[in-house]
Amino acid sequence: MYSVLVCSAFALCFGLGGWLLDWWGIGWAIAFALLLFVVSWILLARYLGQRLQPAMSRVQKQMEAGMLEAAMQSLESLLPMSRWVPLLRGQLLANMGMLAYHGGDETKATKLLEGASVRATDARLLLACIHYKKGDQTRALQMLQMTAAVNKKHALLHNTYAWMLHKAERADEAQALLAAFLKRDPNNAPSKENLLRLQNRTRMTMQGFEMQWYALGLERPPQTMGQMRRAPKGFREPPKRRGG
């Protein structure tokens, strides 16, 4: 990561350089090096953030206006910055993959989503659903298990995971999953309803998640819900850098 290397090199050169020139002892050299690393990291993060935020705002506006191709190009233009910003590449690929999927190119979406960060919950959920629809139930469940372990409060993720487990005739595991989730989010109405249904040995319902659920493509939306959106409401911003 370029930003880490640059800040580390600057801090080491100044801290150790002063020690080699006999300006201070090794203890002060280490202290100065650590201090300079933190300060340079904060300054660099602010500079990169000032460049990144307007670009992401432009992508958001393009997406809301239905300019999917322009939004994709804008995201692609930000990829070189991922060499400087930690975690940015995984988030950009997640956003690009979701955009490609909602634009109708599932093959391209799958390739992009494979590079998404494990913390890009919506993207990992979508990728698991794509694998599930293709008949790779094992891979879909493994992906949801990993993602759910990292993202413990995402209601749609946990309910989709439980839905797939229930479809695989693993109702007890699905019930345990939702029971554990409701300990963290006891007021989530769709999860409470699905847990009750599982306890009563009846079919789960995902209608409480409305178009968020139907956009995953596992079930068709009722006609009363109208046309599905061709693009998601919005993308998550990349994770903020410390000091940014």
N, C-alpha and C positions, 0 to 999 in steps of 0.2 A: 504494500500500500504506500503510494508515493508520499502522502501527508505524514505518515508515521516515520518514514525514512528521512524526510527533509527535516522534521522537527528533532528527530534523534541526532542527526548529523550536526545540526546547528548547536544543540545543547552540549554534545560531547566535545565538539571542537573548541567551544568557548571554555567549558568547565575544565577539561583536561589540558587544554592549551595553556590556561593560566597556571595549572599545576606544573607543567613542563617548564614554563618560564619562571617558576618559583615565585609567582605572585601570591599563592596561597597553598595550603597543605591539601592532602588528598581528601580529607573530610570535607573541607569547604568546596573542593572541586566537585564532589558528588552532589553536595547540596545545591550548588549553583547550576549544575547540569539538570537536576530534577526541576528546579524552579524555571529554568529557561525552556525546558520541554513543555511544561504546562502553559506558560505564557505564550509561546509560539503556537502551540496547538489551539489555544483559544482564539488568537488573532487570525490564524489560517481558517479555522472553522467559521468565523464570522464572515470572512471574505467569500468563502465558498457558498455559505448560506445566502449571501446577498445576490450571488449569481444564480443560485438554484431556485429560490422561491418564485421570482417572476416567471421563470420558464415553466414551473409546475402550474402556476396560475393560468398561464396561457393554454396549457394542455387541458386544464379543467374547463375553460371557456369553450375551446374547440369541441370537446366532447359533448358539452351541454348543447351546443349548436348543431350537433349531428355531423360534424366534420371529422369523421373517423380516420380517414386517410391522413389528414393534416395532423391530427393528434398523434397518430402512430409515428409520423416523421419527426414530430417534435420530441417524442420520447426517445427515438433512436438517436437524435442529435445529442441527447444528454448522456449516452452511454460512456463516452470518453471521460466524463467527470467521475465515473465510478472508480477510476484508478486513484482518485484523491479522497473520495467520500466513502467511509466504511458502510457496508450494508446497502449502498445505493443500487448496485447492479441487480441484486435479488429483487428489490422493490420495483425497479424499472421493468425487468422482465415479467414480473407478476402483472403489472399494469398493461404491458403490451400484449401479454397472453390473453388477458380478459377482454381487451379491446378486439383482438383478432377473433376470439370466440363469438362475441356479440356482433361482429361483422360478418359472421358466417363461415370463417375459415378455420375449421376445427383442427386440421392437420398442423397448420402454422401455430395455432393456439397451444396445442399439446407440446410442441417443441419449445416454445417460449416458457410455458408454465413449468416445465421440468427444471428450469433454472431459477424458479422463484424461491425466495427465502422461506424457510419453514415458518417464520413469523408472519408471512403474508397469508393470513388465514383464508381469506376469500378465494385467493388464487389456488391454494393447495386443496381447498374444498372442491373447487370447480374441476381441478385436474383429477381428483379421486372419482368424481362423478363421471367424467369422460371415460376413465378406465372401466368403471362399473358398467356403463352402457355398452362398452365394447366386449363385455363378458369376462373381464379380468377382475373378478370379485376379490380374490386374494390380495392383489396389489392395491385395490381401492381401500380395503379394510386396513391394510398395513399403513397406508399413507394417512388415513384418518386417525389411526391410533397414535402415530407419531405427532401429528398436528394437534390433536386434542391434549396431549401431554404438555405441549408448550402453551397452548391457548385454552386455558381452563374455563373461561367465562363467555365463550362464543356460543350462544344458544343454538343457532342454526347448525353449526358444525356438530355439536354433540347430538342433536336430534337426528341429523342425517346419518351420523354414525350408528345411532340406535336403530334407525329405520333399516339400514342395510343389515345390521345384525339380526333384526327381527325377520327380515326377508330370508336370511340364511338359516332360519329356524334355531336361532340362538337367543331366544326371548329372555332367558334369565340374565344373560350378559347385557342385553339392551336395557333391561330393568335396572340392573346394578349401575350401569353407566349414567342413566338419567337420575337415579336416586343420589349419586355422588355429585352430579352437576347441581341439583336443586339445593344441596347443602351450601353451595357457593352463591347461588342465585335463587333463593326460595320463592321469589315473587314472579318468576317467569311463567306466565299463564299457559303457553303452548306446551312447555315441558311438563308442567303439572298435569295437564290433560293427557298427554301421551303416557306418562308414568301410570296414571290411573287406568288407562286403557290396557296397558301391558299387564297390570296387576289383575285386571278382569279378563285377561286372555282374549282381548279384542284387537282389531287392526288399528295401528297408529294412524293419526291424521296430521298432515303437515299444512293444512289450510291456514292455520294461525300465523304462519310466516309469509302468507300472501305471495306476491310476485318474486320475493327473494328466493323462495323455494322453487317455484315453477321455472325460474330462469336457469336453474341447474339442469333442466331437461329430463328429470327422472319421472315426472308426471305431467300430463297436459293440464293447463289451467281451465277452470270452468268457463263456459262461454260468457257468463255474467261478469267476469272480470275484465273482459275486453281484450284488446291487443296487447301482447307483451312488448315491453320496451326493447328496442334493438341495441341499447347500450346501457351500462349500469349508471346509476345516479352520479357516481363520482369515484375517484381514485383516492386512496389514502396517500397522504403526504409521506415522503421518505422520512425515516427516523432522524430526529434532530441530533446534531452533534453536541457534545458537551461544550458549554461555553458559547454555543451558537445562539 
